[in-house]
Amino acid sequence: MIIAEIAQAHDGSLGMAHAYIDAVAGKADAVKFQTHIASAESTPAEPWRVQFSKQDKSRYDYWRRMEFTQDQWRELKEHANEKDLIFISSPFSIEAVDLLIGISTDAWKIASGEVSNLPLFEKVASTGQKIFLSTGMSPMAEIDRAVELLSKDSKELTVMQCTSLYPTPPEKVGLNMMDVYRERYGVKAGLSDHTGSVYTGLAAAAMGADAIEVHVTFSREMFGPDVPVSLTMEELKMLYDGANYIRTVQENPVDKDAMAEELTDMRKLFNKSIVARDDIAKGTVISEDMLAFKKPGTGLSPDKAGSLTEKKAVRDIKKDELILLSDIE
């Protein structure tokens, strides 16, 4: 599953949020937002992660500007479903969970900063729906606790390897953790990517990621905190097509004998046969230096050369003509 993370790329514009849904359709399996309610999750004292905004005095003001009403969220969810996209959002407060329950969200994402927020966990888990758990800042003990709690009620849990560095350098992506999560918890595992590179998602796909989440942007000239770690729409399509291609390769094991049978005609084109190096007169005793090996492979294969030497030709054989067992005695 490829998840296109819009997050705050809409910059508080409902129209832009809808435009992103249109843009990712056909390039992802799911679209993901973040549901912020400033008064329920933040205070005016919250510091900026990245001081990018020229219009918001505080991060609290920024979160407030990112808010949509429940009806507006419902419109976004319905639009996504109309485009055959699964609608996912990350709630950052109990109030946001209630809002998303009210619009019948398709699935949930627990953000890295919420892994220790057990009341929120319990509320999300109680829905019994599919949950994606991010692990960007958590030690294993914290992940253990989160998985134990979420697994009690969740219909399906996917633990997402994540590193909360923006952007994440390749040496700190940690794709090895996907296998750790599968073996440790018996769950699906994926990648929540902050590298801003399509290569990372393709590598995750090659390692069997069950889900790959990437931030997206219309352009790297856009405004917002996640632009440096985002893929463009062209890159998202590359990831989507590439991941599907990789999955097809992985899910179709090949039997070499069956494949050789399927390639019989191709073998005749590429393989070689035994032919006369020069004209061979009838009655001539054939020696190895009279033989050559040339395409097509419609006659005797070169490994049968030993069965021809020291035998007499029973007919005149022209240069480059196939030599068959019936031509000797």
Beta strands, then each sheet from edge to edge (+ up, - down):
strand 1: 2-7
strand 2: 30-35
strand 3: 86-91
strand 4: 107-110
strand 5: 130-134
strand 6: 156-162
strand 7: 188-193
strand 8: 212-216
strand 9: 230-231
strand 10: 273-276
strand 11: 291-294
sheet 1: 9+ 8+ 1+ 2+ 3+ 4+ 5+ 6+ 7+
sheet 2: 10+ 11-
end
